[in-house]
Every structure is written in structure tokens, then in C-alpha cells.
Amino acid sequence: MAVSILVVEDDKAIRNFISATLEVHSYSCFTAENGEQAILFATSHRPDIIILDLGLP
């Protein structure tokens, strides 16, 4: 089973770059563009890792 990673980033280009890079290495990636989406996803899906932009608006 692949490690699941939640990428939380408000900049779409950066979010897509990180996700695509991780998927090439067989990680299962999910994305969120804000904190609210991240919390909803994380509480229902329990990702193994969360990569978070600490400068979210």
C-alpha cells in the first residue's frame, strides 16, 4: 500500500509540482488549497504525511 500524503499549498503551480513529483515516486498524493480543506480531508482520510505551507493566508 502506498504512503498517502496530503499537500496543503495555496499556490496551484507549487501544489501541482509537489504532488506530481511525489506521485512519480509512487506516493499517493491528495491536495488542499487552504486550511479548511486540509482539516476536512485529514480528519476523514487520515493521511500518513502532511506537507503544509506555513505561510497560508
N, C-alpha and C positions, 0 to 999 in steps of 0.2 A: 504494500500500500504506500502510495506517495505521501510525502510530508506535505501538509496543507499550510499555505502561507497567505495571510491577509496583508495586502499592501494598501496603506492609507496615505494618500497623497492628493492634494487639491489640484496640482498641475497635471493635466491629462497626458501630456507628452512624457513626462517623467514617470507617471504611474504606468503607462503602457510599456515604456522601456524596461522598467524594473520587472514587471510581470513577464514580458516576453523573454527577457534574459533568464529568469528563473525557470520558466517552462522549458527552455532548451535543455536545461539540466535536470529534467524530469520531476520538477516540483509541481504540485497542484496549486495554482495561484487564483486568488479572488481579490477583487479590488473594491475600495470605497473612496469616495472623494471628499468625505467630511467625517467628523467625529460621530455624528448621529448614525450615519450608515454603518460605520465601523462597530459601534456598540451593538446595534441590532444584529449585524452579521455574527459578531464574536459570541454573543450570548446564545444564539441559536445553532451555530455550526462548530464552535469551539476549535478554531484553527490551532495548529501546533506552534506556529510562529506568527507574530505580528510585526511588520515593518512599518513604523509610524513616522510621519513628517512632524517633528516637534513644533514647527512654525505654522501650523494650520491656523487659518483666520477664525 
